[in-house]
């Protein structure tokens, strides 16, 4: 196990592409931020397993989230000793292997959940299941609205506490959505009724995250319409596949209605307080 260097990038990309559906955060963070970004929350420190060939890739983001695909989780834990970890995510078997090497005994979890994992080839998107509403990009005037929605989303979906830390993170997330252009708002006439976003993007594949409909507007198919119209938009730009993990039965039904097929289980673990990796 060693830190990745620039000459490893082609081998890392090739290895991760063989596990494309379960390593979107690792792949997209590398594509967007490279190996050395230590400021953006999604910037990631990468480590590789293997001598002559890459047989595993692991990472820890600047925000403290651990991700990986490989066998040597013990070696990775030793490599990042002293770093603070706030969460784990990935294929169920990978997160289970990671748990065995990170000391979470007595930890208070905001979220510890297995979620159905879905995939869709965009040529199979069922456009007939979408409503007539329109989708538009986020703009600076949406900041207050997005902040309220993002705060509610993290409380409902990710187990965040309703307090000042979540409020501040909602502002930061909303500002990034606007500045980086990855969020969309569904409109019913002049009324914003839902939001959707991508939490990982590559030229040929996107991962959906941050889908939220306020309680007053639920049960009307807005979530699936928002997601579907966003996928139509990026399909025109060359994206061929979409990935997501769903937080409940209603979400599963919404995504299945537009063509998503279940492919496995994706695990999300978020701690309420970061834990330092033991030396």
Secondary structure as GFF3:
##gff-version 3
##sequence-region A 1 279
A	DSSP	beta_strand	2	3	.	.	.	ID=ss1
A	DSSP	three_ten_helix	6	8	.	.	.	ID=ss2
A	DSSP	alpha_helix	9	17	.	.	.	ID=ss3
A	DSSP	three_ten_helix	20	22	.	.	.	ID=ss4
A	DSSP	alpha_helix	24	33	.	.	.	ID=ss5
A	DSSP	beta_strand	44	49	.	.	.	ID=ss6
A	DSSP	beta_strand	56	61	.	.	.	ID=ss7
A	DSSP	beta_strand	65	69	.	.	.	ID=ss8
A	DSSP	alpha_helix	73	79	.	.	.	ID=ss9
A	DSSP	beta_strand	84	91	.	.	.	ID=ss10
A	DSSP	alpha_helix	92	99	.	.	.	ID=ss11
A	DSSP	beta_strand	109	121	.	.	.	ID=ss12
A	DSSP	three_ten_helix	122	124	.	.	.	ID=ss13
A	DSSP	three_ten_helix	127	129	.	.	.	ID=ss14
A	DSSP	beta_strand	134	137	.	.	.	ID=ss15
A	DSSP	three_ten_helix	140	142	.	.	.	ID=ss16
A	DSSP	alpha_helix	143	158	.	.	.	ID=ss17
A	DSSP	alpha_helix	164	180	.	.	.	ID=ss18
A	DSSP	beta_strand	183	188	.	.	.	ID=ss19
A	DSSP	beta_strand	191	201	.	.	.	ID=ss20
A	DSSP	beta_strand	205	208	.	.	.	ID=ss21
A	DSSP	three_ten_helix	215	217	.	.	.	ID=ss22
A	DSSP	alpha_helix	222	235	.	.	.	ID=ss23
A	DSSP	beta_strand	241	245	.	.	.	ID=ss24
A	DSSP	alpha_helix	249	257	.	.	.	ID=ss25
A	DSSP	beta_strand	261	276	.	.	.	ID=ss26
###
